[in-house]
Amino acid sequence: MAVMEITKDNFEAEVLKSEVPVLADFNADWCGPCKSMRPMLDELAKENTSYKIVSINIDDEDELAEDYDVASIPCLVVFKDGKEVNRSIGLIPKDAIAALMEE
């Protein structure tokens, strides 16, 4: 599965009401570390089916960023059953990204 682009219009259906855990990547086009992390997220999205990975551009979706107190990017937020259960801020390696989903 590919990384899905999320907007406020599909956030509830694709993230909060998802039947599988969701890793939400809050990012921006101008963010170097965000660009560095994207290929790792793309790989993880293709390698697993137990959770989905979504991308939220904070410049386009500032309301979502504000709703989830995203002050620094990249910011990875793990949602399970519609609730935030884990978070990581900053560039991290692929294995650390995968580990977020295991906790």
N, C-alpha and C positions, 0 to 999 in steps of 0.2 A: 504494500500500500504506500502511496506517495504522501508526503507532507501536505496537509490540507490547509489552505488559506482560510482564516476565520475573520468574520466581521461581526459587529454587534447583532446583525440580522440572523446569523446562523449559530452564534455562540451557545445559546441555550440548548438547541437541538443537538449540536455536534459535541459539546463539551459537558454541560451540566446534566444532560439526559442520556449521555453515552452509556451503552451497556458494557463497555470495556474501559479500563483506566485511560486517561488522556494526559499526555505530556504537552503542555502549552509553552511554546517558545515566544516570549515577548521580545521583539527586536525592532530595528530600524534599518533602512537602506544605507544610512550614512555611518553605521556602527561597524568598525573593523572587526572586533571580536565576534560580533553577530555573524558576519560574513564567513569568518573562519570556522564557526561552529556549524553552519548550515550543511556542509557536505557530510558531517558526522551524523546529523539528524536525518538526512536523506538515506544514508546507509542503514541506520537503525530502523527507519520506517519500512524499508524493503526487506530487512532480515527477520522481522518479528510480526506476529499476528495477535499477540496477547494484549497489546495496547495500541493506541493510535497517537500520532504526533501531529500537532497543529501549529501553525505559525500565525502570530498576531503582530501586525505592524503598528507600533505605538503612535506613529505620526498620523496614520489613517484612523486608528481606533483608540483615540485618547481617553474616551469614556471607559473602555474596558481596562486600560492601564491604570486609570484612577481608581476604578472599582476594586482592583486587586492590589493597590498600593505598590505599583511597580515604579520605583524611583531610579533604579540602575538597570542597565541592560548589558549583555543578554541576561534575561531572567527566565528560568525554567520553572514552571509551576505544575505540579502533579495533581490531577483531580481524580478522585475515586468516588463514585456514587454522588456526583455533584458537589463534592466538598474538596477544598484544598487540603492535601495531606503531606505535601513536601514541597520544598523550594530550594533553588540554587541560583546564586547571582554570580555572574562573571563567566569567562571562558573556562570550560573544564574539558578533560579528555573524554573520548567516546565511552570508555569503560565506566567512568564516573557518571555519565549521563544514563547509561543502562542501569547502574546501581541505584539511581534515584527511583526507578520504577520497582525495584525489589524491596525497598524499605517499607 
